[in-house]
Amino acid sequence: MNRILSLKYAIGIVWQNALAWSILDGIILIIQSTLPILVLYLTKEVVDLVAAGFLSANKKAAFEDVLMAIAMLGAATLFTTLLTLASSLIYEAKNHKISRHIEHVLLSKSVKIDLEYYESSQYYDTLHRAQKEAPYRTGQIVSSLFKFLQSVLTLLALIGLLFSVHWMASLVLFAIAIPGFLCRLWYANQIYHWQKKQTPLERKMGYFQWLLTNGTSAKEIRLLGLGDFFIHRLMELRHTVYKEKLNLSLRHSIINMIVQSSSVLAILGSYTVVAYNTVQGNLSIGDMIMYYQALQRGQGYLQNAFQSLSLVYEDSLFLSNFYEFIDLKSKIQDPENPVAIPSPLSQGIRFERVGFQYPGNSCKTLQDIEIDIPAGQMVAFVGENGSGKTTLAKILCRLYEPMEGAVLLDGIDIRNFSLKDLRNQIGVIFQDYIQYHATARENVWFGNIGVSSQDKKILLSTRISGAHEVISGLPEQYETMLGKWFENGKELSMGQWQKIALARAFMKDSQILVLDEPNSSMDAQAEYEFFKEFRAVAKGKTAILISHRFSSVRLADYIYVLDKGRIIEQGNHEDLIAQNGKYAYLFHLQAQNYR
């Protein structure tokens, strides 16, 4: 049933994306299926005319008849070649459209899937298999079906010819082809399950290749002398995969050799029958040659038919990887009847008894979190690494759903808002921001592609974040390509990249700002300038600051201290210092470095 669904889905994709090409391909297929019979018949005519010419008194007239038959045979052969070339071009055009559609489906699914899937290695295995097989298997399964139909149509005519010689000749064709077909089905099943099992190894090999060739890891690979070590590991993995594949291919070759040997014996028997009938005078020399060729071609077309059928089966197996990925369900969905987000916020944000645990983790990341962030105020989250600070920001953005409790905006559960509307109201920069290898202008504009790439908001955002001075010093200023992946690209320091990312966060006219370690790569002067601008920009907005630097945290109106997923302290800077707890300890620990 799954195989039938795979075929039905593939035909549906071809129908939607390459219908005209497929119709044209079908017309050529019908014509191609009749041409081999015509070529066989014209070959017979040439031979018979040559044989008759030996006995003819008018050699010139006999030779003219032979030339005419040869010309017709040549025209039929040339037409067959032209149709084959046309079919190849159509196949390429059709597959391009189908592959582009499949790639679009895969990428669209990838950017919409819940973030929690990225916590699972099984997800990466599923994605890898889908990306590897689906783009070409979808078009191939339909093309294989077309080739099967073409072979069947040609076979029907060839079988008619063979049946006129002896009914056994037709049966021999099927007898010699069926074992090969079963062998191909067995191998297709074996290779599918083997490749599925090899997915983690393939991804690990890809990871080692990335480590050895990526600029991000290049410095450390060289300083630690890890190049040869990782190359050795990669080669070991390749050798393991090679041995397993070789063993599987060897088994297939042995079985295939037995099958082919049986086929040769059957073909020799059929040739004997044809030769005997010719010697007895029941067939002419031309008939004998035609039937020999018909038997040979019949064997080829029947094998092609079964091969195409086995490819349909094989492709349907591998397409199940694509469907497995497409069928992944997202927990984070838009509500059926979304409500409008209050604008402006009057009450603010509330985390109400929020609990959360990452998939695969044995302990909770957040437990019973109660946080109130009044509208228009700046609140800071403080705590050691792994205390849950960034996870709170991700839950607010609905990148994850809380397992317990809820997050409210002005008393409304954020799950009642559309995802697009909610995220448009939150300007955010995470500590693991992206360094886009694009122009400086695009790097900022990506923060809000709903406006023009020439919008004055870009300049305003870069002035707030301090990126304007950085960009102004580049060769082509805002049109300079950043990063080294593309021609004429300019690399930035970590602090400069962070200023670009901050500018991106300020591009939205959002009511809420979330800054996760916004000054981690800034020097003291840059940090001072940034927060001087930020206080002015954040006025009237609700802001969340996540930071280890207490020089910036103390600017917040209220501070929450987290430890192992729980809130252990809260208050303003002065109150927390007076409590002489965890916050005071961390503050004094950091402050002594400046004394």
N, C-alpha and C positions, 0 to 999 in steps of 0.2 A: 504493500500500500504506500509506504514512504517513497519507493522508487517511482510509482505512478504520480505521486504528488510533486516530486522533483521535476519530472518531465512536464507536467501540467504547468508548473510555475515558470519553468524555463521557456516553454512555448508562449506563455503570457507575456514575458519580458520581451521576447523577439517580436511578438505581435504589436506591442506598444511602441517599440523603439526602432524596428527595422522592417516594417511590414512591406514596403515597396521593394526593398532589396530581396526580401525572402520570396516574394511573388516572382520576381525576375529570375531568381535562382531556381524556383520550381519549374518555370517554363524551360530553362536550359536543361534541367534535369530530365524532363520528359524527352526532349530532343536527343540528349546524350544516350538515353537508354535504348534508342532505336538504331543509332549509328553503327554499333558493333556488328549487328546482324547484316546491315547493308555492306559493310566492309568485308565480312565473311563471304557474302554472296558474290560480290564483285571479284574477290580473290579466286573463288571457284570458277567464275566465268573466264578470267584471264587464263587459268590453267587449262580449262577445257578448250578454249579457243586456240591456245598454243598447240595442244595435242591434236586438234582437228586440222591445224595448219600443216602438220606432217603429211597428211593424206590428201590435202587440197591441191588441185592442179593450178589454181590461181593464187600463187604465194603472196602477190602484192595485195590482193583484196583481203586475204586471210590476215596479213600483217596489219592492214588498216583497221580491221575489226579488233585485233589485239590492242593496238594503240588507243583506240576509242575506249576500250574497257579499262586500260591502264590509266587513261586520263580521268575517267570517272572514279576509279579507285583513289587516285591522287587527290581529286577534289574532295572526296568524302573524308580522306585522312586529314587533309588540311583543315577542313571544316571542324573536324573533331578536335584538332589542336587549338583552333581559335576559340571554340567553346570552352575548352579546358582553361585557357588563359583568362577568358571572361569570367568563368566561375571562380577562379582564384582571386581576381580583383573584387568581385562581389563579396566573397567570403571575408576579405580583408576589411572592406567598407562596413559590412554588417557587424563584424566582430568589434570594430572600433566603437561603433555606437553602443553595442551591448556592454562592452568593457567599461566605457565611460559611465553608463547608467549604473552598473554594479558598483563601481568605485564611488559614485555619488551616494548610493544607498548605504554602503559601508561607512563612509565618512560621516554621513548625516546621523547614522545610528551611534557612531563613536562619540560625537560631540553632545549627544542627548542622554547617553547612558548615565546612570547614577554613579557618583564618585566612589561609592563604596566598592564597586566592582574592581577598581584599581588597587584595592587592598588584597586581591586574590590572584595567585599565580595561574589558577585555572582560567581566569578571564583572559590573560595574555596568551595562553595556549589556544583558546577558542578564537581570539582575534587573529593570531598568527595563521591558523589554518584557513580561516575565512579569507584573509587577504591573499594568501598564497594560491588558493585554488579557484575561488569564485569568479574572478574577472575573465578567465578564459574558458572555464568549464561550462558556463551557461550557454555561450554561443556554440561551443563544440558539441554539446549534447543534441542540439537541434540540427546542426550540420551532419552529425553521425546518423541521425534519423533520416535526413534527406538522402544521404549516401546509401542507406539501407534500402530505401524505396527505389532508388535508381538501380541498384544491383538486382533487386527482385524483378523489376520490369524487364531488364535485359535477360535475366535468367529464364523468365517464362518463355521468351522467344527461343533462346538457346535450347531449352529442354524440349521444345517442340521439334527442333531439328534432330536432336539426339534420339528422341523417342521414335523418329521415323527410321532410324538405323536399327536400334534394338532397345526394347524397354529397359533392359538391364543397365544401359549406359546412363540413363537418368537417375536410377537408384544409386549407382556408384558415386555420382556427384555428392549426394546427400551423405552417403556412408563415410566418405573420406573427409567431409567438412565438419560433421557434428562433433567428433572427438576434439578437434582443434578449437571449436567454439567453447566446449566445456572446459578445456584447458585454460582458455583466455578468461573465462568467468572466475575460475579458481584463482588465477594469478591476480586479477583485478581485486578480488576480495582480500587476498593476502597482502597486497601492496597497500591497500587502503588502511587496514588495521596496523600494518607495520609503520606507515607514515604517521598515523595518529599517535602511536606510542612514542615515536621519535620527536614529537613536537617540543618537549622540554629541552632535549639535547640540541635541536636546531636553534632554539632561542638562546641557549647558553653559548653556542658557537657565534651567533650574531652579536651577543653581548661582548665576547672577547674581541671580535673584529672591531666593534665600536670603540672599546677601550684603546686598542692599538692604533686607531686612525683618527680619533676625535681630538680636536684641539683642547677641549676642556680637561682631558686626562693626560695630555702630552707632557706637561711639566713633571708631574709626579711619576709617571711611568719612567721617565729618563733619570730623575733624581734618585729613585729607589731601585733602578736597574731591573724593572719588572718586565721589560720588553720580551726577552728570550723566555722568561718563565711563562708568560701568558701565551706566547706563540707555541711553546711546547704543549701546554694544556689544550689549545685549540687543535693542534695536530693529532693529539691523542684522541680527542672526541671525533675528529674526522675519520681516523683509522677505525674506531669502534663502529661508527655508522657504516663505513665502507665494508667491513667484514660481514656485518649483518645483511646488508644489501646484496653482497656477492653471494652469500649462502642462499638467499631467497632466489636470486637469478639463476644460480646453478641448479636448484631443484626444478625451476621452471624449464630450463634448457633440457634437462634429462627427460622430463615428461613430454616436452615438445618434440624431441628427437624421435621418441617412440611413436608418437602420433604421425609425424611426417614420414617415417619409414613405412608405416602401414598405408599411408596415402599413395606412396610411390608404387607399391605392389598392386594396389587397386587400379591405378592409372595404367600400368603396364598390361593388366588383364583387359581393360577396355580397349587399348590400342590393338591388342591381339584380335579381338572381335571385329573391329573395323577392317584390319588388314585381311582377315580371312574372307569377309564379304567382298572385298575388292578383288582378291585373287579368284574368287568364284564367279566374278563378272557381274555381281549384283550392284556394284558401285563403280563409277568412273574415277579416274585419277583425281579430277577436280573435286568430286564428292568426298573422296577419301581425305584430301587435304583440308577441305572445308570442315569435315567432321572432326579431324584431328585438332584443328584450331578451335572448333566449337567446344570440344571436350576440355582443352587447355584453358580457354577463356571462361568456360562454364565453371571450372574448378576455381579460377581466380575470382569470378564474380560471386560465387557462393561463399568463398572464404571472406571476400570483402563484405558481403551481407552479414555474415556471422560476426566478423570483426567489428563492423559498425554497431551491431546489436550489443556486442560485449562492451563497446565503448560507451554506449548509452547507459548500460548498467554501471560501468566504472564511474562515469561522470555523475550519475545520480548518487552514488555512494559519497563521492567527494563533495557534491553540492550540499549534502546534509550538514557539512561543517558551516556552510554559509547560513543555512536555515537555523542552525543551533545558535549562531551569533545574533541573527535578526530576531529570534524569538526571546532573547534576554528581556526580562521585564523590568521596567523602572518603577520603583516605589514612589519616587517624587513626581507627582503628576499635578497638572493644573486642575483646580476645582471645576465642577460642572458649571457652577454659576458664581464666577469670581466677583468679589466686591471691590469697590474703589478704595485705594489707599488714602487715608486721611491726609489732607494737605492744607495747611501745615499741620504737623503733629502737635497735639495739645498736651497729651499725657506723657508720651515717650515710649520707651521699650521696656518690656518686662520679661525676664526669664523666670518661669513659674515651675518650680520643682523639676527642673530638667535633668534627665539622666541619659547617658549615651555610652555605648561600647562599640569599638571598631570591630568589624568582622574578623574572626579568627583570634581575637584577643581573649585572654582568660579573665581579665579584670576590667572594671568599668573605667572609662576615661573621665566621665563626669558623673557626679552623684548628688542628687537633691539640690541643684543649683537654684538659688533665689537671688535675682539681681533686678534692681530698678534703676533705669537710666532716664531721668526726667528730660523732657523735650528741651533742646537748646543747650544742654550741658555737656561737658566733656568728662568722660569716665575712663579710668585706666584699669587694666587688668595686669597684675603683677604676679610673678611666681617663677619657680625654677623650670627648666626644660621638662616637658612632659606633664606639666600640671593641668593642661586642658585649656589654656588661654586661647590659642588659635582655633581649637575645635569649637569654642563658643561662637567665634566669628563665622566659621563655616556653617554652623547651624542657623545663625541669623540670616545668612545668604541662601539658605535652603540648598546647600550643596550636600548636606546630610540631614536626615530627619531624626529628631530626638526619639529615643526608645521610650522615654517617660516624660511626662509634662508637656509644656508648650511654650512657644515664644509669642508674645503679644505686642502689637503696635496699636497704641491707643485702645487697649482692651480687646482687640480683634486678633484672633489666631492667624499667624502669617500664612497658614495653609489655606486660608480663605481668599488670598490674593493670587492673581496670576503670577507665574514665575517671572515673566518679562517685566511686569509692572513693579514687582518687589525689587528685582535686581537693578532696575533703572533708578530706584530711590536710594541705592547704596553705592557710594564711591569707595572702592577698597583697593588696598595694596597689601599683598601677602609677602612674607619675608622671602619666599621662593618665587619671586616675580620672574617673568619671562624677559629675556633679552632678544627682542625681535631683530632679525637681520633684514632690516628694511630702512627706509630713509628716516631721518630724525623726525620729520614732520609726521610720517605715518606712525612711528612709534608712539607719539602722543595722541594722534587722531584715533588710533585703535581703541582708546578709552571711550569713544562715543562716535561710532561710524554713522550714526543717524544724522550728523551734521556734515557740512561740506569740509573737505580736507584743507580748505583755505579759510575756515572759520576763525574769527579773531579770538575765540575761546582757547585756541591752541597757544597763542602767544601769552594770554593771561595765565593759563595753567603752568606754563614753563617759568614764568616770572615768580609765581608763588612757590614752586618747588626748588627754584634755584637752577633749573636746567637751561634757562635762556642764556646765561653767561657761557655755559659749556657749549651749547649749540652755536652761539655767535662766533666762537673761536675755531669752528670747523671749516674746512676748505670751501664747501658749498653751503655752509650754514644749515638751514632746515632741509635742504635737498641732499645732504650728504648721506651716503649709505653707511649704516652702522654695522659693526661686526666684520669678520673677515671671510665669510662664506662666499661673498660675491665680489665682483670686480670693483676696485677703487674703494672698498670698505674701510672704515676707520674704527679701530678698537677704542673702547672707553675704559676707564678705571671702574672698579666696583662702586665707588661713591658717585661717579658720574652716571652710571647706569641706574643707580637708585633714584637719582633726581629725575631722570627720564620717566621711570616707572611711577613716581609720585605725581608727576604732571599728568600722566594717563589717568590716575585716580581722580584728579580734579576736573576732568573733562565733562562729567555728568552734572546736571543741575539737580543733584541729589540732596535729600534732607538728612541723610545719615552718612557719616564718614567713618571708615574703619581703617586704621593705620597699624599694621603689624610690623613692629621693629622698623619704623620708617627712617630712623637715623643710625642704623647699625653700621653703615659704611661711610658715615659722614665724619669729617673732622670737626673740631670744636667750633670753629668760626662758621662753617656751613650749617651746623646744627643750630647755632644761635640765630642765624639769618632765617633759616627755615621756620622755626617756631615763632619768630616775630611776625612773619607773613601768615603763618597758619592760624594764629589766634584771631587775626583780622578776618580771614576767609571763613573760619569755622563759626564766626559769630552768628547766632541764630540757628545753627545746625546742631544736630545731635551727633556727638563724636565719641568713638571708642579708640583708645590708644593702648596698644600692647607693646610693652618695652621692658628691657632689662636696665635701661639707663635711668637712674632716679632723678637726674637733672631735668629730664623731660616729664617724667611721671608726676613729679611734684606740682606741675602746672595744672593737673586735672582737678576738677571740682570735687570728685569723689574717687576713691581707690578701692578695688577689691583685690585681696590677696588670696591666691589659690595654691593649694598644696595637695597633690595626689587626687585631683579631680573634685576637691571640696573647697568651699570658701571658709577660710580660717580667720580672716580679719577683714574689716572694712571701715572706711572713714576717710577724712581728708588727711593730707600729709601731716599736719600738726597733731591730729588725734592719734594717728598710727605711731608716730614717734613717741608720743606720751604713753602709749600702751606698752612700749618696750618689748614688743613681740617679734615675730618673724620679719615683718616689714622693717622695723627699726634695726634689727640685726643686719639684714641685707643692705640697708641704706648706709649704715656706719661702716660695714665691710667694704663697700665700694668707695665711700667718701675718704677712707684713710689712704687710698692710693693717690689722692690729690693733696694730701697734707705735706 
